[in-house]
Amino acid sequence: MQLGTQLDQLGRVIVNDFLNIDNHEDVFVIGDLAHFKLKNNGLPLPGLAPVALQQGEHAAKNILRKINNLPYTPFIYLDKGMMATIGRKKAILQYKGLQVSGILAWLAWLVIHIFFLIDFKNKIFVFLNWCWSYFTFQKGARLIVGKIETTDSQK
Ligand SMILES: Cc1cc2nc3c(=O)[nH]c(=O)nc-3n(C[C@H](O)[C@H](O)[C@H](O)COP(=O)(O)OP(=O)(O)OC[C@H]3O[C@@H](n4cnc5c(N)ncnc54)[C@H](O)[C@@H]3O)c2cc1C
């Protein structure tokens, strides 16, 4: 089914204050797929983990409100700063006026990312997986989501 949604230049779906597509109030678009404009500067929110986490939580709350026959509430983004790894032992952390970089920011990046993972088993699994990737210089885990077709010559 085609919803005829409006996309931005990056192919993200333009959403309204409630994270819905206009005229489709049962459809929510969140995270990297959503183009949500901030009221104060007119700029869209960046494709970052805190944005996706907060939007996911808000969309879930609005779905529960709908089930309970309550009106949707608008999404308000709480700026919790930005973090990015930029090397094997380096990261950058920005929060309002504060900027930290280097190994301290890298350690903070590790701890915070693991903290926000759901479920104790996931935390342990991701931590061990990262250790393995780090010490063996291998790339991180990749998910295979479908059956890979192979030709006769590859079998
Ligand atoms: C290399 C890299 C480094 C990054 N570093 C940082 C960082 O340091 N800090 C930061 O804040 N952000 C970082 N980001 C951005 C951050 O990862 C994303 O903003 C965030 O993961 C977006 O969450 P999401 O839920 O929208 O999408 P995703 O996390 O991409 O989740 C989408 C999920 O949907 C699944 N999916 C896709 N298609 C289908 C389908 N058809 N059916 C079922 N499932 C499907 C995918 O497998 C995936 O699990 C980084 C991103 C990349 C790629």
The ligand as a Tripos MOL2 file, in Angstrom:
@<TRIPOS>MOLECULE
LIG
   53    58     1     0     0
SMALL
NO_CHARGES

@<TRIPOS>ATOM
      1 C1         28.3910    3.5540   11.8680 C.3       1 LIG1
      2 C2         27.4220    4.3440   12.7010 C.ar      1 LIG1
      3 C3         27.8580    4.9810   13.8570 C.ar      1 LIG1
      4 C4         26.9720    5.7040   14.6320 C.ar      1 LIG1
      5 N1         27.4250    6.3200   15.7590 N.ar      1 LIG1
      6 C5         26.5730    6.9900   16.5430 C.ar      1 LIG1
      7 C6         27.0270    7.6040   17.7360 C.ar      1 LIG1
      8 O1         28.1940    7.5390   18.0930 O.2       1 LIG1
      9 N2         26.1260    8.2660   18.5040 N.ar      1 LIG1
     10 C7         24.7940    8.3420   18.1600 C.ar      1 LIG1
     11 O2         24.0080    8.9380   18.9040 O.2       1 LIG1
     12 N3         24.3350    7.7910   17.0130 N.ar      1 LIG1
     13 C8         25.1910    7.1180   16.2000 C.ar      1 LIG1
     14 N4         24.7350    6.5480   15.0410 N.ar      1 LIG1
     15 C9         23.3340    6.7420   14.6590 C.3       1 LIG1
     16 C10        22.4320    5.7840   15.4070 C.3       1 LIG1
     17 O3         22.9190    4.4570   15.3050 O.3       1 LIG1
     18 C11        21.0470    5.8690   14.7860 C.3       1 LIG1
     19 O4         20.5820    7.1930   14.8060 O.3       1 LIG1
     20 C12        20.0300    5.0160   15.5210 C.3       1 LIG1
     21 O5         20.4520    3.6580   15.5630 O.3       1 LIG1
     22 C13        18.6690    5.0820   14.8060 C.3       1 LIG1
     23 O6         17.7950    4.1650   15.3840 O.3       1 LIG1
     24 P1         16.5940    3.6130   14.5300 P.3       1 LIG1
     25 O7         15.8150    2.7630   15.4770 O.co2     1 LIG1
     26 O8         15.9050    4.7250   13.8170 O.co2     1 LIG1
     27 O9         17.2570    2.7230   13.3850 O.3       1 LIG1
     28 P2         18.1540    1.4350   13.5220 P.3       1 LIG1
     29 O10        18.9570    1.4360   14.7790 O.co2     1 LIG1
     30 O11        18.8750    1.3540   12.2150 O.co2     1 LIG1
     31 O12        17.1080    0.2550   13.6500 O.3       1 LIG1
     32 C14        16.3090   -0.1550   12.5860 C.3       1 LIG1
     33 C15        16.0690   -1.6400   12.7480 C.3       1 LIG1
     34 O13        15.0920   -2.0570   11.8140 O.3       1 LIG1
     35 C16        15.5220   -3.2630   11.2350 C.3       1 LIG1
     36 N5         14.8600   -3.3690    9.9280 N.ar      1 LIG1
     37 C17        15.1530   -2.7280    8.7810 C.ar      1 LIG1
     38 N6         14.3210   -3.1080    7.8160 N.ar      1 LIG1
     39 C18        13.4830   -4.0010    8.3540 C.ar      1 LIG1
     40 C19        12.3780   -4.7430    7.8580 C.ar      1 LIG1
     41 N7         11.9790   -4.6350    6.6120 N.pl3     1 LIG1
     42 N8         11.7460   -5.5840    8.7030 N.ar      1 LIG1
     43 C20        12.1220   -5.6910    9.9960 C.ar      1 LIG1
     44 N9         13.1500   -5.0040   10.5350 N.ar      1 LIG1
     45 C21        13.8150   -4.1580    9.7130 C.ar      1 LIG1
     46 C22        17.0300   -3.1390   11.1520 C.3       1 LIG1
     47 O14        17.6380   -4.4090   11.0690 O.3       1 LIG1
     48 C23        17.3450   -2.4440   12.4740 C.3       1 LIG1
     49 O15        17.5240   -3.3640   13.5200 O.3       1 LIG1
     50 C24        25.6060    5.8040   14.2330 C.ar      1 LIG1
     51 C25        25.1710    5.1570   13.0810 C.ar      1 LIG1
     52 C26        26.0660    4.4370   12.3110 C.ar      1 LIG1
     53 C27        25.5650    3.7600   11.0670 C.3       1 LIG1
@<TRIPOS>BOND
     1     1     2 1
     2     2     3 ar
     3     2    52 ar
     4     3     4 ar
     5     4     5 ar
     6     4    50 ar
     7     5     6 ar
     8     6     7 ar
     9     6    13 1
    10     7     8 2
    11     7     9 ar
    12     9    10 ar
    13    10    11 2
    14    10    12 ar
    15    12    13 ar
    16    13    14 ar
    17    14    15 1
    18    14    50 ar
    19    15    16 1
    20    16    17 1
    21    16    18 1
    22    18    19 1
    23    18    20 1
    24    20    21 1
    25    20    22 1
    26    22    23 1
    27    23    24 1
    28    24    25 2
    29    24    26 1
    30    24    27 1
    31    27    28 1
    32    28    29 2
    33    28    30 1
    34    28    31 1
    35    31    32 1
    36    32    33 1
    37    33    34 1
    38    33    48 1
    39    34    35 1
    40    35    36 1
    41    35    46 1
    42    36    37 ar
    43    36    45 ar
    44    37    38 ar
    45    38    39 ar
    46    39    40 ar
    47    39    45 ar
    48    40    41 1
    49    40    42 ar
    50    42    43 ar
    51    43    44 ar
    52    44    45 ar
    53    46    47 1
    54    46    48 1
    55    48    49 1
    56    50    51 ar
    57    51    52 ar
    58    52    53 1
@<TRIPOS>SUBSTRUCTURE
     1 LIG1         1 GROUP 0 **** ****
